[in-house]
Structures are given as structure tokens and as C-alpha cells.
């Protein structure tokens, strides 16, 4: 299966038991909810997936488990966020062995690479694999911006196919389209501005709150791409207080609490993260419960061909 960078790709959370082990039954429950909602692919081991605290063995288990359960329905994408080029290349090779159908690449971790180093990092990984690649451009959180000039140097690599656009600048969608046409597919990576970027021409959405509210997320995407903007906006306006949980340093804890309240996850996180407590937990819980209490009635969005 060729990975098609279009539609809704949940950046799935990693489910843990209270003993800090992988919770595969919990992961499967959420995965089934995503499939039934109509998502177009999944991303494992991203920021929401607590990638920095997962072992290589755990990544293998998650990818192989997801590949088996999905059984070819949608692509499984593994995120690579490593400090060394050598380790990133190694994980790209393993991802293919495990059955992944795509890679999401962050710039080098723990070192602020310059233009030349960043381009060479991506080039080296792209040369090492046949898997299609989406580059994660998030200078706000990861301090390295993948500029248009960098993409210009990377487009000769046919497997570099897409960008997770998380610069927070909606105009960057237009800049990318003006410069590269449809050569680089654009997926919004910031929940709060997804509908704006879809209207401006983005091809998809790497989503966070989809982990707790998959049907509403897919409905917004399909309605927006079908030009049914007023219907998409109605859902978006209900969704926005929840979507804002995605742009906080504790997005993992916030979204896992939302998953728990929505009945498709638990709050368990891996240290040094801690489960929310006190006023903060009460506040986030109130946001989620208020939204659930007035959850919108959705149209038959699955019949829309976006």
C-alpha cells in the first residue's frame, strides 16, 4: 500500500497500564474507535505518543500490533525523533521490517541544527529507505524551522512527500502551494487552526483531540473539503475549547484525560509526566465534560467523498 497523505491522521497516544507497561487492549479499543470514525491513517510514537520515553522494543510492539489489527485498511506511520542521524536511519529500516507504511520525521532532537545540517539529516534518511516521508515542521516546540528553501533542496527525493505544518502560520499553506504546487502535500498539525488550513488548501490533518473525539474530527475534515463550510464551522465552534488542549505543554495529560472521559482511554502516563491533579485536573475535566454534555449531532459525514 502506498501511503496517501490526505485526510485525518491521528497522532495516537500510547496506552499504559497502572504498572507502566503497554496497555494493548486499551490501545486496540481506541484504534477500533478511530477506524469506525473513518480516519485515513495513524501515526505512532509522536509527541502525543510519548515517543521520548518509549523503548525501541515498545515501538516494535506497537507498530506490529497496529499493522495486524488494521490489516491493510489504512497506513501505519511511525514517527522518528532521534538525536543522531545513525539512529534515525536504523529506526527507518526497522519501521519497514515491522510493517509501517510511512515515516514522520522531526529534525534532530537535542541539537539545534542549522540549514545545511537539517537538510542533510533528512536527505540521509530519505536515501536510506523507500518508505514515504512526512516532515514534521514545528519550530515553536522543536526550535528548528524547515523553511521553504530547505524543502526546495529536498524535493528531488521522491519519498519526501508531505509536511506536518505546525508553524502556527496559516499563510504558510499558501506559501507552500505557491512554491511547490501539489508536490508537497500539506497536513495541518495544530488542532486549533485545522479548519482554516483546510480551507486554504491543506490536504489533511494530523490531529490530537481526534484521540478522544474521532467522529467529530473526521466530520470537520470531510465537510470542509466538500465545501460544506457552515456545517464544519458549527462543529468546530463546539470543538474549539477542546482543541485548545492540544497547544499546551501538558497536551499528553490533557488529551489522555479527555480520552478517559470519552470512554476510549485512560489517564495513565509515563514518568516524568504525572497524571493531572488538583485545580488543573478539575479545570480540564470541566472543559471536557461540558463539551460531552452538548456533543453535536453529526451529519452522515462518512458518505462524503473528500
VOBA-1610 file (N, C-alpha, C; in pm, whole numbers, padded with zeros to 5 digits, always signed):
BEGIN
Unk+00085-00120+00000Unk+00000+00000+00000Unk+00088+00124+00000Unk+00062+00216-00090Unk+00129+00345-00088Unk+00059+00436+00011Unk+00137+00505+00095Unk+00078+00600+00188Unk+00030+00722+00111Unk-00096+00756+00127Unk-00153+00874+00063Unk-00172+00980+00170Unk-00102+01091+00154Unk-00105+01196+00256Unk-00227+01285+00236Unk-00339+01232+00278Unk-00465+01302+00262Unk-00561+01253+00369Unk-00634+01345+00431Unk-00734+01305+00529Unk-00689+01326+00672Unk-00748+01253+00763Unk-00722+01267+00906Unk-00628+01156+00952Unk-00514+01196+01008Unk-00416+01103+01064Unk-00404+01130+01214Unk-00466+01051+01299Unk-00449+01071+01443Unk-00305+01047+01486Unk-00252+01137+01567Unk-00126+01113+01637Unk-00164+01042+01767Unk-00167+00910+01762Unk-00227+00834+01871Unk-00144+00841+01999Unk-00214+00843+02111Unk-00147+00830+02239Unk-00105+00686+02260Unk-00004+00667+02342Unk+00039+00532+02380Unk-00030+00497+02511Unk-00098+00385+02512Unk-00173+00344+02631Unk-00083+00264+02725Unk-00086+00302+02853Unk-00008+00233+02955Unk-00100+00177+03064Unk-00058+00068+03125Unk-00127+00015+03242Unk-00081+00091+03366Unk-00145+00062+03479Unk-00103+00125+03604Unk+00035+00077+03647Unk+00082-00033+03588Unk+00216-00084+03618Unk+00320-00032+03519Unk+00281+00065+03438Unk+00371+00130+03343Unk+00417+00037+03231Unk+00327-00054+03192Unk+00352-00140+03077Unk+00257-00102+02965Unk+00288-00142+02843Unk+00197-00114+02732Unk+00062-00178+02757Unk-00043-00100+02735Unk-00181-00147+02752Unk-00238-00174+02612Unk-00212-00293+02561Unk-00254-00324+02425Unk-00406-00337+02411Unk-00478-00394+02507Unk-00625-00393+02495Unk-00682-00250+02491Unk-00625-00161+02573Unk-00670-00022+02571Unk-00636+00045+02440Unk-00518+00015+02387Unk-00478+00070+02257Unk-00571+00021+02147Unk-00606-00107+02152Unk-00695-00163+02050Unk-00834-00100+02056Unk-00884-00075+02175Unk-01015-00013+02189Unk-01019+00124+02121Unk-00915+00203+02144Unk-00909+00334+02081Unk-00889+00322+01932Unk-00806+00229+01890Unk-00781+00208+01748Unk-00909+00173+01674Unk-00990+00087+01732Unk-01118+00050+01669Unk-01207+00172+01656Unk-01210+00257+01759Unk-01292+00379+01753Unk-01245+00469+01639Unk-01113+00477+01618Unk-01060+00559+01510Unk-01101+00503+01373Unk-01088+00373+01357Unk-01124+00309+01230Unk-01273+00327+01199Unk-01356+00307+01301Unk-01501+00322+01280Unk-01539+00465+01247Unk-01461+00561+01297Unk-01489+00702+01269Unk-01447+00744+01129Unk-01362+00663+01063Unk-01325+00693+00926Unk-01192+00763+00907Unk-01098+00746+01002Unk-00968+00811+00984Unk-00895+00749+00865Unk-00794+00821+00814Unk-00728+00782+00690Unk-00590+00723+00709Unk-00540+00725+00831Unk-00409+00669+00864Unk-00385+00694+01011Unk-00282+00632+01068Unk-00247+00660+01208Unk-00098+00684+01218Unk-00059+00765+01317Unk+00081+00793+01344Unk+00112+00746+01486Unk+00215+00664+01498Unk+00257+00610+01627Unk+00388+00674+01671Unk+00403+00688+01802Unk+00529+00736+01857Unk+00558+00882+01833Unk+00453+00962+01820Unk+00472+01106+01808Unk+00481+01171+01944Unk+00469+01303+01947Unk+00471+01374+02075Unk+00361+01322+02166Unk+00240+01310+02110Unk+00129+01256+02190Unk+00153+01111+02228Unk+00229+01040+02148Unk+00260+00901+02178Unk+00372+00884+02278Unk+00419+00995+02339Unk+00525+00993+02440Unk+00651+00925+02387Unk+00690+00963+02265Unk+00799+00896+02196Unk+00930+00898+02275Unk+00955+01006+02347Unk+01084+01019+02414Unk+01103+00921+02529Unk+00994+00859+02575Unk+01006+00764+02686Unk+00970+00622+02644Unk+00953+00598+02515Unk+00928+00463+02466Unk+01060+00394+02433Unk+01069+00266+02466Unk+01185+00188+02425Unk+01169+00145+02280Unk+01278+00106+02218Unk+01272+00055+02081Unk+01183-00069+02074Unk+01193-00153+02176Unk+01109-00273+02181Unk+00962-00240+02188Unk+00927-00137+02262Unk+00786-00097+02271Unk+00736-00041+02139Unk+00821+00035+02069Unk+00781+00084+01937Unk+00753-00032+01843Unk+00838-00134+01848Unk+00816-00252+01763Unk+00684-00319+01795Unk+00654-00336+01923Unk+00528-00399+01962Unk+00409-00318+01911Unk+00414-00186+01928Unk+00302-00101+01887Unk+00280-00105+01736Unk+00389-00095+01660Unk+00374-00096+01515Unk+00320-00230+01468Unk+00379-00339+01513Unk+00335-00471+01468Unk+00191-00499+01510Unk+00154-00456+01630Unk+00017-00477+01678Unk-00081-00399+01592Unk-00049-00272+01565Unk-00138-00188+01484Unk-00150-00242+01342Unk-00038-00283+01284Unk-00040-00337+01148Unk-00130-00460+01141Unk-00118-00546+01241Unk-00201-00667+01242Unk-00349-00634+01255Unk-00384-00545+01346Unk-00524-00513+01371Unk-00586-00436+01255Unk-00510-00347+01194Unk-00562-00266+01084Unk-00575-00348+00956Unk-00482-00442+00937Unk-00491-00538+00827Unk-00506-00468+00691Unk-00426-00366+00670Unk-00422-00301+00540Unk-00530-00198+00512Unk-00619-00172+00608Unk-00728-00077+00582Unk-00676+00065+00562Unk-00580+00105+00645Unk-00521+00238+00639Unk-00373+00225+00672Unk-00290+00322+00631Unk-00146+00312+00659Unk-00111+00340+00804Unk-00009+00268+00851Unk+00050+00290+00983Unk+00182+00365+00961Unk+00196+00479+01025Unk+00314+00565+01011Unk+00387+00571+01145Unk+00518+00554+01143Unk+00598+00565+01264Unk+00672+00697+01266Unk+00662+00767+01377Unk+00738+00891+01396Unk+00880+00858+01438Unk+00975+00934+01383Unk+01115+00921+01422Unk+01162+01055+01477Unk+01202+01055+01603Unk+01250+01177+01670Unk+01375+01140+01748Unk+01489+01147+01681Unk+01612+01098+01740Unk+01720+01205+01741Unk+01820+01185+01825Unk+01928+01281+01835Unk+02038+01259+01733Unk+02052+01137+01682Unk+02159+01108+01587Unk+02102+01060+01454Unk+02169+01096+01347Unk+02127+01051+01215Unk+02135+00899+01206Unk+02239+00841+01262Unk+02257+00696+01256Unk+02139+00622+01318Unk+02093+00669+01434Unk+01980+00602+01498Unk+01852+00624+01419Unk+01836+00742+01361Unk+01716+00767+01279Unk+01713+00674+01158Unk+01827+00655+01092Unk+01835+00564+00978Unk+01804+00421+01022Unk+01857+00382+01136Unk+01831+00247+01188Unk+01682+00226+01214Unk+01617+00325+01273Unk+01474+00310+01302Unk+01390+00312+01175Unk+01435+00384+01073Unk+01363+00383+00946Unk+01365+00242+00885Unk+01479+00176+00893Unk+01489+00040+00842Unk+01402-00055+00923Unk+01403-00040+01054Unk+01321-00126+01138Unk+01172-00103+01112Unk+01134+00022+01093Unk+00993+00053+01067Unk+00941-00024+00947Unk+01022-00033+00842Unk+00981-00108+00723Unk+00969-00257+00756Unk+01065-00311+00832Unk+01059-00451+00871Unk+00934-00481+00953Unk+00895-00387+01037Unk+00780-00408+01124Unk+00646-00394+01052Unk+00648-00340+00931Unk+00525-00328+00853Unk+00469-00188+00841Unk+00541-00086+00891Unk+00494+00052+00875Unk+00491+00088+00727Unk+00401+00179+00691Unk+00386+00220+00552Unk+00428+00365+00529Unk+00485+00426+00631Unk+00533+00563+00617Unk+00609+00605+00740Unk+00682+00717+00727Unk+00759+00774+00837Unk+00724+00920+00854Unk+00716+00964+00979Unk+00712+01106+01009Unk+00846+01142+01072Unk+00912+01245+01019Unk+01046+01281+01065Unk+01049+01419+01127Unk+01100+01425+01248Unk+01135+01553+01311Unk+01280+01585+01280Unk+01317+01713+01283Unk+01460+01746+01276Unk+01534+01681+01393Unk+01667+01684+01393Unk+01742+01622+01503Unk+01699+01676+01639Unk+01686+01585+01733Unk+01649+01624+01870Unk+01774+01661+01951Unk+01754+01751+02046Unk+01855+01790+02144Unk+01974+01865+02085Unk+01964+01898+01956Unk+02067+01982+01894Unk+01997+02069+01791Unk+02020+02199+01798Unk+01955+02291+01706Unk+02037+02297+01577Unk+02002+02212+01484Unk+02077+02202+01359Unk+02053+02326+01272Unk+02157+02364+01194Unk+02141+02476+01103Unk+02083+02427+00970Unk+02073+02517+00873Unk+02012+02485+00744Unk+02079+02363+00680Unk+02208+02367+00665Unk+02281+02259+00597Unk+02267+02127+00671Unk+02278+02131+00802Unk+02268+02008+00882Unk+02128+01949+00877Unk+02027+02035+00881Unk+01889+01987+00879Unk+01858+01919+00746Unk+01897+01983+00637Unk+01872+01924+00505Unk+01946+01792+00491Unk+02071+01787+00534Unk+02149+01663+00520Unk+02090+01551+00606Unk+02038+01585+00722Unk+01973+01486+00809Unk+01855+01421+00735Unk+01767+01504+00679Unk+01652+01450+00608Unk+01694+01374+00483Unk+01792+01427+00411Unk+01841+01360+00290Unk+01894+01220+00322Unk+01970+01211+00428Unk+02032+01083+00462Unk+01927+00978+00494Unk+01826+01018+00567Unk+01720+00922+00599Unk+01642+00885+00473Unk+01610+00984+00391Unk+01534+00958+00269Unk+01609+00863+00176Unk+01742+00880+00167Unk+01822+00792+00082Unk+01823+00648+00134Unk+01801+00633+00263Unk+01815+00501+00326Unk+01690+00414+00317Unk+01579+00470+00274Unk+01452+00397+00281Unk+01366+00425+00159Unk+01277+00331+00130Unk+01177+00352+00026Unk+01044+00400+00083Unk+01034+00406+00215Unk+00908+00446+00276Unk+00878+00593+00247Unk+00752+00626+00222Unk+00715+00768+00205Unk+00730+00843+00336Unk+00765+00970+00325Unk+00802+01051+00441Unk+00718+01177+00448Unk+00673+01208+00570Unk+00615+01339+00602Unk+00708+01406+00702Unk+00751+01527+00671Unk+00839+01602+00759Unk+00755+01686+00856Unk+00791+01678+00982Unk+00718+01749+01087Unk+00787+01884+01109Unk+00720+01991+01070Unk+00776+02126+01080Unk+00711+02200+01196Unk+00779+02200+01311Unk+00724+02260+01432Unk+00832+02342+01502Unk+00865+02461+01450Unk+00971+02541+01510Unk+00933+02597+01647Unk+00805+02605+01678Unk+00764+02657+01809Unk+00812+02564+01920Unk+00789+02436+01904Unk+00823+02340+02009Unk+00961+02279+01993Unk+01009+02265+01869Unk+01134+02193+01847Unk+01247+02281+01794Unk+01223+02410+01779Unk+01326+02514+01761Unk+01396+02514+01626Unk+01363+02422+01538Unk+01421+02422+01403Unk+01308+02438+01303Unk+01314+02542+01222Unk+01213+02559+01118Unk+01263+02498+00987Unk+01179+02415+00929Unk+01209+02360+00797Unk+01153+02460+00696Unk+01240+02541+00641Unk+01200+02653+00557Unk+01165+02607+00416Unk+01103+02698+00340Unk+01073+02666+00200Unk+01200+02639+00122Unk+01307+02710+00153Unk+01433+02685+00083Unk+01488+02546+00115Unk+01467+02500+00236Unk+01508+02363+00269Unk+01427+02262+00189Unk+01295+02283+00182Unk+01212+02192+00103Unk+01255+02192-00043Unk+01299+02309-00093Unk+01346+02317-00231Unk+01464+02222-00254Unk+01548+02207-00155Unk+01663+02118-00166Unk+01627+01971-00146Unk+01505+01945-00096Unk+01466+01808-00063Unk+01371+01746-00164Unk+01313+01825-00254Unk+01207+01773-00339Unk+01257+01674-00444Unk+01388+01666-00465Unk+01440+01565-00558Unk+01423+01424-00503Unk+01401+01413-00373Unk+01379+01282-00311Unk+01229+01252-00315Unk+01193+01158-00403Unk+01051+01135-00428Unk+00976+01084-00305Unk+01046+01022-00213Unk+00976+00971-00095Unk+00955+01078+00012Unk+01014+01197-00005Unk+00977+01311+00081Unk+00854+01374+00017Unk+00739+01347+00075Unk+00613+01373+00006Unk+00521+01473+00074Unk+00543+01500+00203Unk+00444+01580+00275Unk+00508+01653+00392Unk+00431+01748+00446Unk+00474+01820+00566Unk+00360+01823+00666Unk+00395+01799+00791Unk+00303+01827+00901Unk+00328+01972+00939Unk+00238+02060+00898Unk+00255+02205+00906Unk+00212+02253+01045Unk+00313+02281+01130Unk+00285+02324+01268Unk+00358+02452+01303Unk+00378+02538+01203Unk+00444+02665+01230Unk+00351+02763+01302Unk+00224+02734+01303Unk+00116+02820+01358Unk+00083+02936+01264Unk+00146+02940+01145Unk+00123+03047+01049Unk+00039+02992+00934Unk-00090+03025+00935Unk-00181+02973+00833Unk-00134+03010+00693Unk-00072+03126+00679Unk-00026+03171+00548Unk+00080+03077+00489Unk+00142+02997+00573Unk+00245+02907+00522Unk+00186+02803+00427Unk+00057+02773+00442Unk-00009+02681+00349Unk-00003+02741+00208Unk-00040+02867+00196Unk-00037+02933+00066Unk+00105+02945+00013Unk+00201+02975+00100Unk+00341+02984+00055Unk+00388+02850-00002Unk+00353+02740+00065Unk+00393+02609+00018Unk+00330+02577-00117Unk+00201+02607-00132Unk+00131+02579-00257Unk+00186+02666-00370Unk+00209+02795-00341Unk+00263+02884-00443Unk+00401+02838-00491Unk+00479+02783-00400Unk+00617+02743-00433Unk+00623+02604-00497Unk+00542+02511-00446Unk+00559+02371-00486Unk+00436+02307-00549Unk+00327+02383-00564Unk+00205+02324-00617Unk+00158+02211-00529Unk+00130+02095-00587Unk+00087+01982-00506Unk+00199+01881-00484Unk+00325+01922-00513Unk+00439+01829-00494Unk+00455+01788-00348Unk+00436+01883-00256Unk+00444+01854-00113Unk+00303+01863-00055Unk+00250+01751-00013Unk+00119+01750+00049Unk+00128+01818+00187Unk+00024+01888+00223Unk+00024+01967+00347Unk-00082+01913+00441Unk-00039+01873+00561Unk-00132+01830+00664Unk-00116+01922+00783Unk-00224+01985+00826Unk-00219+02073+00942Unk-00183+01992+01066Unk-00093+02047+01147Unk-00053+01978+01269Unk-00094+02049+01396Unk-00179+02150+01385Unk-00223+02227+01502Unk-00375+02227+01503Unk-00433+02162+01601Unk-00578+02141+01602Unk-00659+02269+01591Unk-00614+02375+01658Unk-00696+02496+01666Unk-00712+02568+01533Unk-00619+02545+01440Unk-00627+02615+01311Unk-00647+02519+01194Unk-00691+02400+01223Unk-00705+02300+01117Unk-00808+02342+01013Unk-00923+02390+01056Unk-01026+02424+00957Unk-00979+02539+00869Unk-00906+02634+00926Unk-00854+02744+00845Unk-00756+02691+00739Unk-00667+02601+00780Unk-00569+02550+00685Unk-00634+02460+00580Unk-00737+02386+00617Unk-00808+02304+00518Unk-00874+02393+00413Unk-00933+02502+00457Unk-00996+02595+00363Unk-00891+02658+00271Unk-00771+02681+00324Unk-00664+02742+00243Unk-00596+02643+00149Unk-00634+02516+00161Unk-00582+02419+00065Unk-00504+02304+00123Unk-00493+02293+00255Unk-00423+02179+00315Unk-00494+02049+00276Unk-00416+01944+00263Unk-00467+01816+00217Unk-00520+01728+00330Unk-00479+01760+00453Unk-00520+01673+00562Unk-00490+01735+00696Unk-00500+01652+00799Unk-00493+01699+00938Unk-00430+01589+01022Unk-00311+01616+01076Unk-00253+01529+01179Unk-00308+01580+01311Unk-00400+01506+01367Unk-00485+01559+01474Unk-00449+01502+01611Unk-00483+01579+01715Unk-00460+01539+01852Unk-00586+01500+01927Unk-00685+01592+01932Unk-00810+01565+02004Unk-00892+01457+01937Unk-00854+01419+01814Unk-00916+01304+01749Unk-00902+01180+01836Unk-00799+01175+01919Unk-00779+01059+02006Unk-00899+01036+02097Unk-00965+01145+02137Unk-01083+01135+02223Unk-01212+01154+02148Unk-01208+01231+02037Unk-01329+01264+01962Unk-01307+01239+01813Unk-01294+01113+01774Unk-01261+01084+01634Unk-01371+01120+01534Unk-01497+01097+01568Unk-01604+01122+01472Unk-01616+01270+01440Unk-01608+01354+01540Unk-01619+01498+01518Unk-01503+01550+01433Unk-01382+01495+01456Unk-01266+01538+01380Unk-01280+01504+01232Unk-01316+01379+01204Unk-01330+01337+01065Unk-01445+01412+00998Unk-01552+01438+01073Unk-01665+01511+01017Unk-01622+01651+00973Unk-01546+01722+01056Unk-01500+01856+01019Unk-01416+01849+00893Unk-01323+01754+00887Unk-01237+01742+00769Unk-01320+01719+00643Unk-01409+01622+00646Unk-01483+01587+00523Unk-01580+01697+00482Unk-01644+01759+00579Unk-01735+01868+00545Unk-01658+01987+00487Unk-01545+02020+00547Unk-01467+02134+00499Unk-01418+02109+00357Unk-01366+01990+00331Unk-01313+01961+00197Unk-01424+01948+00093Unk-01546+01919+00138Unk-01659+01912+00046Unk-01723+02048+00023Unk-01669+02151+00086Unk-01723+02286+00070Unk-01844+02315+00157Unk-01874+02226+00249Unk-01989+02247+00339Unk-01938+02318+00465Unk-01892+02441+00443Unk-01818+02513+00546Unk-01905+02548+00667Unk-02028+02589+00645Unk-02111+02628+00759Unk-02135+02510+00853Unk-02151+02390+00796Unk-02170+02272+00881Unk-02041+02238+00955Unk-01928+02249+00886Unk-01800+02223+00951Unk-01773+02324+01063Unk-01807+02451+01038Unk-01785+02555+01139Unk-01869+02532+01264Unk-01990+02485+01246Unk-02076+02461+01363Unk-02012+02358+01456Unk-01955+02254+01399Unk-01888+02153+01481Unk-01760+02209+01539Unk-01686+02284+01457Unk-01560+02343+01503Unk-01581+02437+01622Unk-01686+02517+01617Unk-01709+02612+01727Unk-01739+02539+01857Unk-01810+02428+01847Unk-01830+02344+01967Unk-01697+02285+02014Unk-01612+02249+01917Unk-01490+02173+01944Unk-01376+02259+01997Unk-01377+02389+01969Unk-01260+02473+01994Unk-01209+02468+02139Unk-01293+02474+02243Unk-01237+02464+02378Unk-01158+02335+02402Unk-01200+02228+02334Unk-01126+02103+02343Unk-00998+02108+02261Unk-01007+02164+02141Unk-00891+02171+02054Unk-00778+02251+02118Unk-00813+02347+02201Unk-00710+02428+02266Unk-00627+02348+02367Unk-00674+02230+02404Unk-00595+02143+02491Unk-00473+02089+02418Unk-00473+02097+02285Unk-00365+02044+02202Unk-00245+02137+02197Unk-00259+02261+02239Unk-00149+02358+02224Unk-00094+02398+02361Unk-00084+02302+02450Unk-00034+02324+02585Unk+00079+02226+02612Unk+00180+02263+02691Unk+00289+02168+02720Unk+00241+02035+02778Unk+00126+02035+02844Unk+00072+01911+02900Unk-00035+01851+02810Unk-00020+01868+02680Unk-00121+01814+02589Unk-00139+01665+02606Unk-00034+01592+02640Unk-00048+01447+02657Unk-00144+01416+02771Unk-00120+01478+02887Unk-00208+01454+03001Unk-00350+01503+02974Unk-00362+01620+02909Unk-00494+01676+02882Unk-00573+01584+02789Unk-00509+01539+02683Unk-00581+01457+02585Unk-00608+01319+02641Unk-00518+01266+02720Unk-00546+01136+02783Unk-00663+01145+02881Unk-00675+01255+02953Unk-00792+01274+03039Unk-00919+01281+02955Unk-00913+01350+02842Unk-01028+01357+02752Unk-01064+01219+02699Unk-00964+01139+02662Unk-00990+01002+02616Unk-01061+00921+02724Unk-01015+00937+02847Unk-01075+00864+02958Unk-01221+00902+02977Unk-01250+01032+02974Unk-01388+01078+02994Unk-01477+01041+02875Unk-01416+01027+02757Unk-01492+00987+02638Unk-01510+00835+02630Unk-01446+00762+02721Unk-01464+00618+02727Unk-01376+00537+02635Unk-01268+00598+02580Unk-01182+00523+02489Unk-01034+00540+02526Unk-01006+00549+02657Unk-00868+00560+02701Unk-00859+00570+02852Unk-00736+00585+02900Unk-00711+00606+03043Unk-00618+00725+03060Unk-00601+00766+03185Unk-00513+00881+03214Unk-00367+00842+03233Unk-00336+00714+03230Unk-00201+00669+03264Unk-00096+00727+03170Unk+00007+00788+03227Unk+00119+00843+03151Unk+00248+00784+03209Unk+00357+00805+03138Unk+00487+00754+03183Unk+00570+00868+03240Unk+00630+00845+03356Unk+00715+00944+03421Unk+00831+00983+03328Unk+00870+01111+03329Unk+00842+01209+03434Unk+00705+01276+03429Unk+00625+01250+03326Unk+00489+01304+03328Unk+00414+01242+03446Unk+00323+01319+03501Unk+00237+01271+03609Unk+00092+01296+03571Unk+00003+01211+03618Unk-00140+01231+03597Unk-00180+01365+03659Unk-00270+01435+03594Unk-00314+01566+03642Unk-00373+01556+03782Unk-00360+01664+03857Unk-00411+01666+03994Unk-00462+01806+04026Unk-00543+01814+04132Unk-00585+01941+04187Unk-00669+02026+04093Unk-00647+02159+04103Unk-00728+02254+04026Unk-00711+02233+03876Unk-00590+02198+03834Unk-00565+02180+03690Unk-00651+02065+03636Unk-00654+01954+03707Unk-00734+01840+03662Unk-00883+01875+03661Unk-00927+01945+03765Unk-01067+01986+03774Unk-01104+02077+03657Unk-01015+02169+03624Unk-01043+02264+03515Unk-01053+02192+03380Unk-00957+02106+03351Unk-00959+02034+03223Unk-01078+01940+03217Unk-01107+01873+03328Unk-01221+01783+03331Unk-01351+01858+03304Unk-01362+01978+03356Unk-01482+02059+03333Unk-01498+02094+03186Unk-01387+02130+03120Unk-01392+02162+02976Unk-01443+02041+02898Unk-01389+01925+02929Unk-01426+01804+02854Unk-01569+01763+02884Unk-01608+01765+03011Unk-01744+01724+03047Unk-01848+01819+02989Unk-01818+01948+02990Unk-01911+02046+02931Unk-01932+02017+02783Unk-01823+01983+02714Unk-01834+01953+02571Unk-01913+01825+02547Unk-01886+01723+02624Unk-01957+01596+02608Unk-02106+01615+02632Unk-02141+01703+02725Unk-02283+01725+02759Unk-02362+01786+02645Unk-02293+01855+02555Unk-02364+01916+02442Unk-02301+01875+02309Unk-02259+01751+02302Unk-02195+01697+02181Unk-02289+01712+02063Unk-02241+01765+01952Unk-02330+01795+01840Unk-02377+01669+01767Unk-02495+01678+01709Unk-02544+01574+01621Unk-02474+01588+01487Unk-02411+01483+01441Unk-02332+01491+01319Unk-02413+01446+01198Unk-02386+01506+01083Unk-02449+01458+00959Unk-02385+01327+00917Unk-02436+01269+00811Unk-02380+01143+00760Unk-02251+01174+00686Unk-02148+01206+00764Unk-02022+01252+00705Unk-01946+01140+00636Unk-01969+01014+00676Unk-01895+00905+00616Unk-01933+00884+00468Unk-02047+00936+00428Unk-02087+00923+00289Unk-02024+01030+00200Unk-01954+01127+00262Unk-01891+01236+00186Unk-01757+01189+00135Unk-01732+01202+00007Unk-01604+01169-00052Unk-01519+01297-00057Unk-01424+01306+00033Unk-01342+01428+00043Unk-01224+01419-00051
//
